[in-house]
Amino acid sequence: MFSKSTEYSIRAIIFLALRANSDKLIGTTDIARELDFPEAFLGKVLQNIVKKGLVVSVKGPGGGFYINNNTYELSILDIVEKLEGLGFLSKCGLGLHSCDDNNPCPIHNEYQFVNTKIREALSSKSIRIIKQDIAAGNYSMQFDLITP
């Protein structure tokens, strides 16, 4: 549904929320290893989310990354909007340019229903709540949790 860059960004943000803070930074190599991402591509992803203000980068020996406090309050939908926009939620399911409520395509109503559900799912929890849910064992991610 999202670009690979956005998928990696979301997973990296959740990972950093769980493992890092301003006193315990995590470097690109460790993030790439834990998430099984190509390190070079992850480096570009991290640069982008730092530029967008979602993650903090500390340079130099002992440097690394952590998420800023504001990012904890964002939902996945908020993050996707910052990274690639929400155009995918307003496009016609058949790719028509003139599809809308006044001129619907054959699947318009059903597609709008699905888009509404996707929007609700992506906006239902903040990164803080996702972190709490994973830490409580309610959900899992594909990496070992080592507490900071």
Buried (B, 14 or more C-beta within 10 A) or exposed (E): EBEEBBBBBBBBBBBBBBBBEEEEBBBBEBBBEBBEBEEEEBBEBBEBBBEEEBBBBEEEEEEBBBBEEEBBEBBBBBBBBBBBEEEEBEEBBEEBEEBEEEEBBEBBEEBBEEBEEBEEEBBEBBBBEBBEEBEEEEEEBEBEBEEE
